[in-house]
Amino acid sequence: MTLQQRNLLLLAAAVSSASGLASELLLGTLASYLVGNEALSYGIAVGGFLAAMGMGSYLSRFVGNRGDTLLTAFMTVELLIAPLNAVLPLGLFVLFVFGGQIWLGLSLVTLVLGTLAGLEIPLLTRMVEQEEGVKDALAGVLAMDYFGALVGSLAFPVILMPLVGMFPAAAILGIFPAVMVFFLGRAFSKLRHWRFFGLIIALLLTVFATIVVPFTERLENNIYGAPIIEQTQSSYQRLVLTRQANDVRFFLNGDLQFSTTDEYRYHEALVHPALEAASQPKKVLLLGAGDGLALREVLKWDSVEQATLVELDPKVVEWAKTHPALINANEEAFADPRVEIRYGDAFQLVSQLEDTFDVIIADFPNPDRNVLAKLYSLGFYRQLQAHLAPGGAMVTQASSPFFAPKVFSCIAMTLDEIFQNIYPYRANVPSFGPWGFVLATETPFNPQQSHQIPVKTQFLSPALFSSLFVLPKDMVLEEVEVNTLAHPVIVHYERDRRWLLY
């Protein structure tokens, strides 16, 4: 074995590891996107993949020990992995669209890809071992294996997902093993004919990467029940806009954020009670709400002098500023000179704020993942309280008091640990059903007295205002645990079986 051949085999170890780890992340991301439950999705994708790799490593012992035999087996594995890396995630998506057993499908996909990935490193190690001995072979192959794992773990979320999207990324991950077969075929004279197989598969996967997007877009229309008019994959999430007649709907990772038919009900209920409860609503902090709809309602108040919006994903704000459907919905809220935008994780940014605010509005996604649960935690609410001016008010969306009653109660109970007064309430939003909010203040606020909202509204009226705070018997607060960073119980509460009915 020449030095060039040895180095090429070590490079193959790095490529195999990078492609394998990136595939694990892709499968976990895809399953999480399709069916939620991020912890279980990654548990099956990563844990199942690693277990299957163990099976592949065991099966490698049945491959003969001759150098040509080992290299032929390795190249066969690479030629199998290359197209399967691209096709199996797409098959999982098709299975979901047509109502198949997604967890079973995910388990089978991880079993197949993991078993093949598990064959790679033992075969490469045995090839190098014949020239250098066990110690040097293991050191070299494992060093490149770990380096490749680092590259794959960073390349998928930082480069591939944001730039090309889920399924083209899967095809690209398949191209690399095929390209390695091409170069190995050139380097080892007895296996030169293999280079043509590697080249052909790489070219086919390149074509596949370009045609898979329109194909999946047509499939995606079946998921959303309306034609998609805009979609993109940001560094954080998948954004989709659909339109059916005059109804435009906005989705993040498949979850509906609003429908233009009835979003005003949600946003009027979220914003105006808090501004009414504050003694002098001049400075307002909005957390989340990058679509500009809550901001639109805030800016209706003449007393508001400054509205600071904290948004994690710049792509959401970009759409809100530039897409005609969203500009029309938010009434060009971001063009108002009173608006200041700060990008970043609200959990981190809030602690860096120096100002205090008369009103704080938290409009985060439902806490169905640990990364979101921290935004509903006792510690985070303490940070918000520290930035609330005397006589101020804070409000948060609080999921559905009917479909997720323990989440609604958990948010209220967590806020009750900190604030002197909490006022849970709900509004009916046809797109979501009954939806909950919790208002918190340090000074008493009487929602039952007459309140004249000094702005134009479509939903709220003086008579309706007080009725929002009267909870039906099937939505009253329950005895639940407080949500903390160390014990994010709210994620468990969010998985209420009633959501399945919805």
C-alpha positions in Angstrom: 0.0 0.0 0.0 1.4 3.4 -1.0 1.4 6.5 1.1 -1.2 8.0 -1.2 -3.5 5.0 -0.8 -3.1 5.0 3.0 -4.0 8.7 3.2 -7.0 8.1 0.9 -8.3 5.4 3.2 -7.9 7.7 6.2 -9.7 10.4 4.4 -12.5 7.9 3.6 -12.7 7.3 7.4 -13.3 11.0 8.0 -15.8 11.3 5.2 -17.7 8.2 6.4 -17.9 9.5 9.9 -19.0 13.0 8.8 -21.7 11.7 6.5 -22.9 9.2 9.2 -23.2 11.7 12.0 -24.8 14.3 9.7 -27.3 11.6 8.7 -28.2 11.0 12.3 -28.9 14.7 12.9 -30.9 14.9 9.7 -33.1 12.0 10.7 -33.7 13.4 14.1 -34.5 16.9 12.7 -36.8 15.4 10.1 -38.8 13.3 12.6 -39.0 16.2 15.1 -40.2 18.5 12.3 -42.9 15.9 11.2 -44.3 14.7 14.5 -42.8 16.9 17.2 -41.5 15.2 20.4 -37.9 16.3 19.8 -36.5 14.2 22.6 -38.0 10.9 21.3 -37.2 11.8 17.7 -33.5 12.3 18.4 -33.5 9.4 20.9 -34.6 7.0 18.1 -32.5 8.6 15.4 -29.3 8.9 17.3 -29.6 6.0 19.7 -31.0 3.7 17.1 -28.3 4.7 14.7 -25.5 3.9 17.2 -27.1 0.6 18.1 -27.3 -0.4 14.5 -23.7 0.7 14.0 -22.8 -1.8 16.6 -24.6 -4.5 14.6 -22.7 -3.4 11.5 -19.4 -3.6 13.3 -20.2 -7.1 14.4 -21.2 -8.2 10.9 -17.8 -6.9 9.6 -16.1 -9.9 11.2 -17.7 -12.1 8.5 -15.8 -10.3 5.7 -12.6 -12.0 4.5 -9.3 -10.6 5.6 -7.6 -10.2 2.2 -6.9 -6.6 1.3 -8.8 -6.7 -2.0 -11.8 -8.4 -0.3 -11.9 -5.7 2.4 -11.6 -2.9 0.0 -14.3 -4.4 -2.3 -16.6 -4.8 0.7 -16.0 -1.2 1.8 -16.7 0.2 -1.6 -19.9 -1.9 -1.8 -21.0 -0.4 1.5 -20.3 3.1 0.2 -22.3 2.6 -3.0 -25.2 1.3 -0.9 -25.1 4.2 1.6 -24.8 6.9 -1.1 -28.3 6.5 -2.6 -29.9 5.3 0.6 -28.8 8.5 2.4 -30.8 10.5 -0.1 -33.8 8.2 -0.7 -34.7 6.9 2.8 -35.3 10.3 4.4 -37.5 11.2 1.5 -39.4 7.9 1.9 -39.9 8.8 5.6 -41.5 12.1 4.5 -43.7 10.4 2.0 -44.8 7.9 4.7 -45.8 10.8 6.9 -47.7 12.6 4.2 -49.8 9.5 3.5 -50.5 8.7 7.2 -48.0 5.8 7.7 -46.4 4.7 10.9 -43.7 7.3 11.2 -42.0 5.9 14.3 -41.7 2.5 12.7 -40.4 4.0 9.5 -37.8 6.0 11.5 -36.7 2.9 13.3 -36.2 1.0 10.1 -34.4 3.8 8.4 -31.9 4.2 11.3 -31.5 0.4 11.3 -30.5 0.3 7.6 -28.3 3.3 7.6 -26.7 2.6 11.0 -25.8 -1.0 10.1 -24.1 0.1 6.9 -22.3 2.9 8.7 -21.1 0.5 11.3 -19.4 -1.6 8.7 -17.2 1.3 7.4 -14.7 1.9 10.2 -13.9 -1.8 11.0 -13.3 -2.5 7.3 -11.0 0.5 7.0 -9.1 -0.3 10.2 -8.4 -3.9 9.0 -7.1 -2.6 5.7 -4.7 -0.1 7.3 -3.8 -2.7 10.0 -2.3 -5.0 7.4 0.3 -2.4 6.6 0.9 -0.7 10.0 -0.2 -3.0 12.7 -3.1 -2.7 15.1 -1.9 0.1 17.3 -1.0 2.5 14.5 -4.1 1.5 12.4 -6.5 2.2 15.2 -4.8 5.5 16.1 -5.0 6.8 12.5 -8.5 5.6 11.6 -10.1 6.6 14.9 -8.4 10.1 14.8 -9.9 10.7 11.3 -13.2 9.2 12.5 -13.5 11.6 15.4 -12.4 14.5 13.2 -15.1 13.6 10.6 -17.7 13.4 13.3 -16.9 17.0 14.3 -17.1 18.2 10.7 -20.4 16.4 10.2 -22.0 17.7 13.4 -21.2 21.3 12.4 -21.7 21.1 8.7 -25.3 19.9 8.8 -26.9 22.5 11.1 -24.6 25.4 10.1 -24.2 25.0 6.3 -26.4 22.3 4.7 -29.7 22.9 6.4 -29.8 26.7 6.1 -28.4 26.8 2.6 -30.0 23.9 0.7 -32.7 22.5 3.0 -33.5 19.0 4.3 -33.7 16.8 1.3 -31.1 18.3 -0.9 -28.8 18.0 2.2 -29.6 14.3 2.3 -28.6 13.9 -1.3 -25.4 15.8 -0.7 -24.5 13.5 2.2 -24.9 10.6 -0.3 -22.6 12.3 -2.9 -19.6 12.2 -0.6 -19.4 8.3 -0.2 -19.9 8.0 -3.9 -17.1 10.4 -4.6 -14.8 8.4 -2.3 -15.5 5.3 -4.3 -14.5 7.2 -7.4 -11.1 8.2 -5.9 -10.5 4.8 -4.4 -11.2 3.2 -7.7 -8.6 5.5 -9.3 -6.0 4.8 -6.6 -6.2 1.0 -6.5 -5.5 -0.4 -9.9 -7.3 -3.7 -9.4 -10.6 -1.9 -8.7 -10.5 0.8 -11.4 -13.9 -0.2 -12.8 -15.5 0.9 -9.5 -14.7 4.5 -10.2 -17.4 4.5 -12.9 -20.0 3.3 -10.4 -19.0 6.0 -7.9 -19.1 8.7 -10.6 -22.5 7.7 -12.0 -24.1 7.6 -8.5 -22.6 11.0 -7.6 -24.0 12.5 -10.8 -27.4 10.9 -10.2 -27.5 12.3 -6.7 -26.5 15.7 -7.9 -29.5 15.6 -10.3 -31.7 14.2 -7.4 -30.7 17.2 -5.2 -32.0 19.6 -7.8 -35.3 17.9 -8.5 -36.2 16.8 -5.0 -37.3 20.3 -3.9 -40.2 20.8 -6.3 -41.3 17.2 -5.6 -41.3 17.6 -1.8 -43.1 21.0 -2.2 -46.0 19.3 -4.0 -46.1 16.7 -1.2 -46.0 19.5 1.4 -49.1 21.0 -0.1 -50.9 17.9 1.1 -49.8 18.5 4.7 -50.9 22.1 4.9 -54.2 21.7 3.0 -53.6 24.8 0.9 -51.1 25.9 -1.8 -47.7 27.0 -0.5 -46.9 30.5 -1.7 -43.5 30.9 0.1 -41.2 28.6 2.1 -37.7 28.6 3.3 -35.4 26.9 5.8 -33.7 29.3 8.1 -30.9 28.5 10.5 -33.5 27.8 13.2 -36.7 26.5 11.6 -38.7 25.9 8.5 -41.0 28.8 7.5 -44.1 28.2 5.3 -46.8 30.5 4.0 -50.0 29.2 2.4 -52.9 30.9 0.8 -56.4 29.6 0.3 -58.6 32.4 -1.2 -58.1 35.3 1.1 -56.8 33.3 4.0 -53.0 33.4 4.5 -51.5 31.0 7.1 -48.0 31.1 8.6 -46.3 27.9 9.8 -43.1 27.3 11.7 -41.8 23.7 11.6 -45.3 22.6 10.6 -47.1 24.3 13.5 -49.7 27.0 12.6 -48.7 30.4 14.0 -51.7 32.4 12.7 -54.4 32.6 10.1 -55.1 36.1 8.7 -58.8 35.3 8.9 -58.9 35.4 12.7 -55.4 36.3 14.0 -56.8 39.7 15.2 -58.7 37.8 17.9 -55.5 36.3 19.3 -53.4 39.4 19.1 -56.0 41.8 20.5 -56.5 39.5 23.4 -52.7 39.1 23.9 -51.8 42.8 23.8 -54.6 45.1 24.9 -55.4 43.7 28.4 -51.7 44.2 29.4 -51.5 47.7 28.1 -54.8 48.5 29.8 -53.5 47.1 33.1 -50.2 49.2 33.0 -50.5 52.6 34.5 -48.5 54.4 31.8 -47.7 52.1 28.8 -44.9 54.1 27.2 -42.2 51.5 26.8 -43.1 48.0 25.6 -41.0 44.9 25.3 -42.2 42.1 22.9 -40.5 38.7 23.0 -41.0 36.6 19.9 -43.8 38.1 17.8 -41.4 38.5 14.8 -44.4 38.5 12.4 -45.3 42.0 13.5 -48.9 41.3 14.3 -48.7 41.8 18.1 -46.5 44.8 17.3 -49.3 46.2 15.1 -51.6 46.2 18.1 -49.1 47.8 20.4 -48.4 50.6 18.1 -52.1 51.6 18.0 -51.6 53.1 21.5 -50.7 56.7 21.3 -49.0 56.6 24.7 -46.4 54.1 23.4 -43.1 55.8 22.8 -40.9 52.8 22.3 -41.5 49.2 21.3 -38.5 46.9 21.6 -38.9 43.5 19.8 -36.6 40.5 20.5 -36.8 37.8 17.8 -34.6 34.7 17.5 -34.9 34.3 13.8 -34.1 37.2 11.5 -35.8 35.4 8.6 -39.2 35.8 10.3 -38.8 39.6 10.6 -37.4 39.7 7.0 -40.6 38.1 5.7 -42.7 40.4 7.9 -41.0 43.4 6.4 -41.0 42.3 2.8 -43.7 39.7 1.9 -46.8 41.5 0.7 -49.2 39.2 2.5 -47.5 39.8 5.9 -47.0 43.5 5.3 -50.7 43.8 4.7 -51.4 41.8 7.8 -49.1 43.7 10.1 -49.9 47.1 8.5 -46.3 47.9 8.0 -45.6 47.8 11.7 -41.8 47.6 11.3 -41.7 50.9 9.4 -42.8 52.8 12.5 -39.8 54.8 14.0 -40.8 53.7 17.5 -39.8 50.1 16.8 -36.4 48.7 17.8 -35.4 45.2 16.8 -32.9 43.0 18.6 -32.0 39.5 17.3 -31.1 36.6 19.5 -32.3 34.1 22.1 -34.7 36.0 24.4 -33.4 33.9 27.3 -30.0 35.4 26.9 -30.8 38.8 25.6 -33.3 39.8 28.4 -30.5 39.6 31.0 -28.5 42.1 28.9 -31.2 44.7 28.7 -30.6 47.8 30.7 -34.1 49.3 30.3 -37.2 48.7 32.3 -40.5 48.4 30.5 -44.1 49.3 31.3 -45.4 46.3 29.5 -43.7 43.0 28.6 -45.4 40.7 26.1 -44.2 37.1 25.7 -45.4 35.5 22.5 -43.4 32.3 22.3 -44.2 29.0 20.6 -45.9 26.3 22.8 -43.4 24.7 25.2 -43.3 21.2 23.5 -39.5 21.0 23.6 -36.9 21.6 26.4 -35.3 24.5 24.4 -38.7 26.3 24.6 -39.6 25.2 28.1 -36.8 27.5 29.5 -38.9 30.5 28.2 -41.7 29.6 30.6 -39.5 28.8 33.5 -39.4 30.4 37.0 -35.9 31.7 36.4 -36.8 33.4 33.2 -39.9 35.0 34.6 -37.7 36.4 37.4 -35.5 38.1 34.8 -38.6 39.6 33.2 -39.9 40.9 36.5 -36.6 42.7 37.1 -37.2 44.6 33.8 -40.7 45.6 34.6 -41.3 49.2 35.7 -43.4 50.0 38.8 -47.0 49.8 37.9 -46.2 47.7 34.8 -47.8 44.5 33.5 -46.6 41.3 31.9 -48.6 38.9 29.7 -47.7 35.6 28.1 -49.6 33.3 25.7 -50.4 30.2 27.7 -51.4 27.4 25.2 -54.9 26.0 25.1 -56.8 25.8 28.5 -58.9 23.1 27.0 -56.5 21.0 25.0 -53.5 21.5 27.3 -55.1 22.5 30.7 -52.0 21.6 32.7 -49.8 23.8 30.6 -52.2 26.7 31.1 -52.2 26.0 34.9 -48.4 25.5 35.0 -47.7 28.9 33.4 -50.1 30.6 35.8 -48.7 28.8 38.8 -45.1 29.6 37.8 -45.9 33.3 37.4 -47.8 33.2 40.7 -44.5 32.3 42.5 -43.1 35.7 41.5 -45.8 38.3 40.9 -48.3 39.7 43.4 -51.2 39.2 41.1 -52.0 36.9 38.2 -55.0 37.0 36.0 -55.5 33.9 33.7 -57.9 34.5 30.8 -58.9 33.0 27.5 -60.2 34.0 24.1 -61.8 31.9 21.3 -59.7 31.8 18.1 -61.3 29.6 15.5 -58.0 28.5 14.0 -56.8 27.3 17.4 -59.9 26.8 19.5 -60.0 28.2 23.1 -56.6 29.9 23.7 -55.1 30.9 27.1 -53.2 33.9 28.3 -51.9 34.9 31.8 -51.6 38.5 32.8 -49.3 39.3 35.8 -48.9 42.6 37.7 -47.4 43.9 41.0 -50.2 46.3 41.6 -53.9 45.1 41.7 -55.9 45.2 38.5 -59.6 44.7 38.3 -60.6 43.2 35.0 -64.2 43.1 36.0 -64.6 46.9 36.0 -65.5 48.8 32.8 -62.5 49.1 30.5 -62.6 51.4 27.4 -59.8 50.2 25.1 -58.6 53.5 23.6 -57.8 52.0 20.2 -59.7 50.6 17.3 -60.4 46.8 17.6 -62.3 44.2 15.7 -62.8 41.7 18.5 -62.4 43.3 22.0 -65.3 45.4 23.3 -65.9 46.9 26.8 -68.5 44.2 27.5 -66.3 41.4 26.2 -63.2 42.5 28.1 -64.2 41.4 31.5 -65.8 38.2 30.3 -62.4 37.0 29.0 -61.3 36.6 32.6 -64.2 34.4 33.6 -63.0 30.8 33.1 -65.5 28.1 32.3 -65.6 25.2 34.8 -63.6 22.9 32.4 -60.8 25.4 32.2 -60.1 26.4 35.8 -56.6 26.1 37.1 -55.4 22.8 38.3 -52.8 21.8 40.9 -49.6 21.4 39.0 -45.9 21.8 39.5 -44.0 25.0 38.9 -41.8 24.9 35.7 -38.1 25.4 36.4 -34.9 25.1 34.4 -33.8 22.0 36.4 -37.2 20.4 36.1 -39.1 21.4 32.9 -42.4 19.7 33.7 -44.2 21.9 31.2 -42.9 19.8 28.3 -44.6 16.7 29.8 -47.8 18.7 30.4 -47.8 19.9 26.7 -48.1 16.3 25.6 -51.7 16.1 26.8 -53.6 13.4 24.9 -56.4 16.0 24.2 -54.0 17.5 21.6 -54.4 14.3 19.6 -58.1 15.0 19.4 -57.4 18.4 18.0 
